[in-house]
């Protein structure tokens, strides 16, 4: 049932994106980028920008809703009767106030044995911090505080929008370069074969350049994780942040493929080895722990003041 639901939502979201962007293209009367003279580069750039950035920002706009639907995140009311859940909300809000967030993020919980949490949402004013049941049941209070502070730091740093912009730029460049290369490749064959050759080259290059683009996006994501670690250390204390990462290192297991979320989120942990490290959105846990331990306490405070005032 979970897989069926996720497939349905995936298809529905993509239909929404295609329909919305097609309407935008029509409203702005974007002209075809190929004409009798060849490539109209201005039209091609507009086309690639709309599809490249549009899909990324639509996904961002509905990310909080999708997290609730696809991950089964249940938002906790601030007046929740369960004292443990009410305390969880209060702790997130305390970190949010310390990070100078004007609007408190929603706080949710989802059923999963993995030790993880994530932040998502279209903006600082419409954000969500979600925590797995596995994390709450297997971490002590200080470790949980480190995780919560890390996710609040993601929100305060504007990482959701930053990563969407990076993804949008990568998408636009991939589409632009693939179509330019496809056009020139098609000019080397007979006219009747040109549409087929152009289509094949565009598809092949979109796949290849898309893979390279994933490396670029992952690089920026790892940099934001280091920054969120420093922010989490400032908000909750370095010892709590290091303890949280140590516990993740000791207990971390990748969930089965069917249990992994089908949407991009700013999670506390990830895992990859070998060449796959290039595609990993998270740095190695040992490296993250080492960096935090080596950070001078005064420098950490200064960075916190610069980030959060």
C-alpha positions as CSV (number, residue, x, y, z in Angstrom):
1,X,0.0,0.0,0.0
2,X,2.8,2.4,0.8
3,X,4.5,1.8,-2.5
4,X,1.3,2.3,-4.4
5,X,0.6,5.5,-2.6
6,X,4.1,6.9,-3.3
7,X,3.8,6.0,-7.0
8,X,0.5,7.7,-7.2
9,X,1.8,10.8,-5.5
10,X,4.9,10.8,-7.6
11,X,2.8,10.7,-10.8
12,X,0.4,13.3,-9.5
13,X,3.2,15.7,-8.6
14,X,4.8,15.4,-12.0
15,X,1.5,15.9,-13.8
16,X,1.0,19.0,-11.6
17,X,4.5,20.3,-12.5
18,X,4.1,19.7,-16.3
19,X,0.6,21.2,-16.3
20,X,1.6,24.3,-14.4
21,X,4.8,25.0,-16.4
22,X,2.9,24.4,-19.7
23,X,0.4,27.1,-18.6
24,X,3.3,29.4,-17.7
25,X,4.9,28.8,-21.1
26,X,1.6,29.7,-22.8
27,X,0.9,32.8,-20.7
28,X,4.4,34.2,-21.4
29,X,4.1,33.1,-25.0
30,X,7.5,31.4,-25.1
31,X,8.4,30.8,-28.7
32,X,9.9,27.6,-30.0
33,X,13.7,27.6,-29.7
34,X,14.2,26.0,-33.1
35,X,13.2,27.8,-36.3
36,X,14.3,27.9,-39.9
37,X,17.4,29.8,-39.0
38,X,18.5,27.3,-36.3
39,X,18.6,27.8,-32.6
40,X,16.9,30.9,-31.1
41,X,19.2,31.1,-28.0
42,X,17.0,33.6,-26.2
43,X,13.9,31.4,-26.5
44,X,16.0,28.4,-25.5
45,X,17.3,30.1,-22.3
46,X,13.8,31.1,-21.3
47,X,12.5,27.6,-22.0
48,X,15.3,26.0,-19.9
49,X,14.9,28.5,-17.1
50,X,11.2,28.0,-16.8
51,X,11.4,24.2,-16.8
52,X,14.7,24.0,-14.8
53,X,13.7,26.4,-12.0
54,X,10.0,25.8,-12.2
55,X,10.0,22.1,-11.4
56,X,12.5,22.7,-8.5
57,X,10.4,25.5,-7.0
58,X,7.1,23.7,-7.4
59,X,8.6,20.7,-5.6
60,X,9.8,23.1,-2.8
61,X,6.4,24.8,-2.5
62,X,4.7,21.5,-1.8
63,X,7.5,19.8,0.1
64,X,6.0,20.2,3.5
65,X,2.7,18.7,2.3
66,X,4.4,15.9,0.5
67,X,6.4,15.0,3.7
68,X,3.2,14.6,5.6
69,X,1.6,12.5,2.9
70,X,4.6,10.4,1.8
71,X,6.4,9.9,5.2
72,X,3.2,9.8,7.2
73,X,4.4,12.8,9.4
74,X,1.9,13.7,12.1
75,X,2.1,17.3,13.2
76,X,2.2,17.7,17.0
77,X,-0.1,20.3,18.4
78,X,1.6,22.7,20.8
79,X,-1.1,21.8,23.3
80,X,-0.6,18.1,22.9
81,X,-1.7,16.1,26.0
82,X,1.3,13.7,25.8
83,X,4.0,15.5,27.9
84,X,6.9,14.0,25.9
85,X,5.5,15.2,22.6
86,X,4.6,18.6,24.0
87,X,8.1,18.9,25.3
88,X,9.5,18.0,21.9
89,X,7.6,20.9,20.4
90,X,8.8,23.2,23.1
91,X,12.4,22.3,22.6
92,X,12.2,22.9,18.8
93,X,10.6,26.2,19.4
94,X,13.2,27.2,22.0
95,X,16.0,26.5,19.4
96,X,14.0,28.4,16.8
97,X,13.7,31.5,19.0
98,X,17.4,31.2,19.8
99,X,18.1,31.2,16.0
100,X,15.9,34.3,15.6
101,X,13.2,32.7,13.6
102,X,10.1,34.9,13.6
103,X,7.7,32.1,12.9
104,X,7.9,28.8,14.7
105,X,8.3,25.7,12.5
106,X,5.7,22.9,12.7
107,X,7.0,19.9,14.6
108,X,6.0,16.4,13.5
109,X,6.8,12.7,14.2
110,X,6.8,9.8,11.8
111,X,6.9,6.1,12.4
112,X,10.3,4.6,11.3
113,X,13.0,2.5,13.1
114,X,15.8,4.6,11.5
115,X,17.5,7.2,13.7
116,X,16.8,10.3,11.7
117,X,15.1,13.7,11.4
118,X,14.6,16.2,8.6
119,X,13.7,19.8,7.9
120,X,11.6,20.8,4.9
121,X,9.3,23.5,3.7
122,X,9.2,26.4,1.2
123,X,10.5,29.1,3.5
124,X,11.6,30.0,7.1
125,X,8.0,31.0,7.8
126,X,6.5,27.7,6.5
127,X,8.9,25.0,7.7
128,X,8.6,21.6,9.3
129,X,10.9,19.6,11.6
130,X,10.1,15.9,11.6
131,X,11.6,13.3,13.9
132,X,11.4,9.6,13.6
133,X,10.1,7.4,16.4
134,X,13.4,5.4,16.2
135,X,15.4,8.5,17.0
136,X,13.2,9.4,20.0
137,X,13.3,5.9,21.4
138,X,17.1,5.4,20.9
139,X,18.7,8.7,21.8
140,X,19.0,10.5,25.1
141,X,17.8,14.0,25.7
142,X,21.1,15.7,24.9
143,X,21.5,13.8,21.7
144,X,18.0,14.6,20.6
145,X,18.7,18.2,21.3
146,X,21.7,18.1,19.0
147,X,19.6,16.7,16.2
148,X,16.7,19.2,16.7
149,X,19.2,22.1,16.8
150,X,20.8,20.8,13.6
151,X,17.5,20.8,11.8
152,X,16.5,24.2,13.1
153,X,19.9,25.5,11.8
154,X,19.0,24.2,8.4
155,X,15.8,26.3,8.5
156,X,17.5,29.4,9.9
157,X,20.3,29.1,7.2
158,X,17.7,29.1,4.5
159,X,19.0,25.8,3.2
160,X,15.7,24.7,1.6
161,X,15.7,27.6,-0.8
162,X,19.5,27.6,-1.3
163,X,19.5,23.9,-2.4
164,X,16.4,24.6,-4.6
165,X,18.3,27.4,-6.4
166,X,21.3,25.2,-6.9
167,X,19.1,22.4,-8.3
168,X,17.3,24.9,-10.6
169,X,20.6,26.2,-12.0
170,X,21.9,22.7,-12.6
171,X,18.6,21.7,-14.3
172,X,18.6,24.7,-16.6
173,X,22.2,24.2,-17.6
174,X,21.7,20.5,-18.3
175,X,18.7,21.2,-20.5
176,X,20.4,24.0,-22.3
177,X,23.6,22.2,-23.1
178,X,21.9,19.0,-24.1
179,X,19.6,20.8,-26.6
180,X,22.5,22.8,-28.1
181,X,24.6,19.7,-28.5
182,X,21.6,17.8,-29.9
183,X,21.0,20.5,-32.5
184,X,24.6,20.6,-33.8
185,X,24.8,16.8,-33.8
186,X,21.7,16.6,-35.9
187,X,23.2,18.9,-38.5
188,X,25.8,16.2,-39.4
189,X,23.2,13.7,-40.7
190,X,20.7,13.7,-43.5
191,X,17.7,15.9,-43.0
192,X,15.2,13.1,-42.6
193,X,17.2,11.6,-39.8
194,X,17.8,14.9,-37.9
195,X,14.7,14.7,-35.6
196,X,15.6,11.2,-34.4
197,X,19.3,12.0,-34.0
198,X,18.5,15.2,-32.1
199,X,16.1,13.5,-29.8
200,X,18.5,10.6,-29.0
201,X,21.4,13.0,-28.3
202,X,19.3,15.3,-26.1
203,X,18.1,12.3,-24.0
204,X,21.6,10.8,-23.7
205,X,23.2,14.1,-22.7
206,X,20.4,14.9,-20.2
207,X,21.1,11.6,-18.5
208,X,24.9,12.0,-18.6
209,X,24.9,15.7,-17.6
210,X,22.1,15.0,-15.1
211,X,24.4,12.5,-13.3
212,X,27.3,15.1,-13.3
213,X,24.8,17.7,-12.0
214,X,24.0,15.4,-9.1
215,X,27.6,15.5,-8.1
216,X,27.5,19.4,-8.1
217,X,24.2,19.4,-6.0
218,X,25.7,16.9,-3.5
219,X,28.8,19.0,-3.1
220,X,26.7,22.0,-2.1
221,X,24.5,19.9,0.1
222,X,27.5,18.6,2.1
223,X,28.7,22.1,2.6
224,X,25.3,23.1,4.0
225,X,25.5,20.0,6.4
226,X,28.8,21.2,7.8
227,X,27.2,24.7,8.4
228,X,24.1,23.1,10.0
229,X,26.4,21.1,12.3
230,X,28.1,24.3,13.4
231,X,24.7,25.9,13.9
232,X,23.4,23.0,15.9
233,X,26.5,23.1,18.1
234,X,25.9,26.8,18.7
235,X,22.2,26.3,19.5
236,X,22.4,23.2,21.7
237,X,26.0,23.0,22.7
238,X,28.9,21.3,21.0
239,X,28.8,18.3,23.3
240,X,25.2,17.6,22.4
241,X,25.9,18.0,18.6
242,X,28.9,15.7,18.8
243,X,27.1,13.1,20.9
244,X,24.2,13.1,18.4
245,X,26.6,12.4,15.5
246,X,28.4,9.7,17.6
247,X,25.2,8.0,18.3
248,X,24.2,8.1,14.6
249,X,27.6,6.6,13.7
250,X,27.2,3.8,16.2
251,X,23.6,3.0,15.2
252,X,23.1,4.1,11.7
253,X,21.6,1.6,9.2
254,X,20.2,2.4,5.8
255,X,16.5,1.7,5.7
256,X,15.3,-0.8,3.0
257,X,14.9,0.9,-0.3
258,X,11.1,0.8,-0.1
259,X,11.3,2.6,3.2
260,X,13.3,5.5,2.0
261,X,11.5,8.8,1.4
262,X,10.8,9.8,-2.2
263,X,11.3,13.5,-1.7
264,X,14.4,15.6,-1.0
265,X,14.8,16.6,2.6
266,X,17.5,18.0,4.8
267,X,18.1,15.0,7.0
268,X,20.5,14.7,9.8
269,X,22.3,11.6,8.4
270,X,23.2,9.8,5.2
271,X,25.6,7.1,4.1
272,X,27.7,6.3,1.1
273,X,31.1,4.8,0.4
274,X,33.7,4.7,-2.4
275,X,32.9,6.7,-5.5
276,X,29.3,7.1,-4.3
277,X,30.6,9.6,-1.8
278,X,30.6,12.1,-4.7
279,X,26.8,11.6,-4.9
280,X,26.3,11.7,-1.1
281,X,24.3,14.6,0.2
282,X,26.0,14.2,3.6
283,X,29.6,14.2,4.6
284,X,31.1,11.2,6.4
285,X,30.1,11.2,10.0
286,X,33.7,10.8,11.2
287,X,34.7,13.9,9.3
288,X,31.7,15.9,10.7
289,X,32.6,14.8,14.3
290,X,36.3,15.7,13.8
291,X,35.4,19.1,12.4
292,X,33.2,19.9,15.4
293,X,35.8,18.7,17.9
294,X,38.5,20.8,16.3
295,X,36.4,24.0,16.2
296,X,37.6,26.6,18.7
297,X,34.8,27.4,21.2
298,X,35.2,31.2,20.7
299,X,35.1,30.7,16.9
300,X,32.0,28.6,17.3
301,X,30.3,31.4,19.3
302,X,31.3,34.0,16.7
303,X,29.9,31.9,13.9
304,X,26.7,31.5,15.8
305,X,26.4,35.3,16.3
306,X,27.1,35.9,12.6
307,X,24.5,33.4,11.5
308,X,21.8,34.1,14.1
309,X,22.5,37.5,15.5
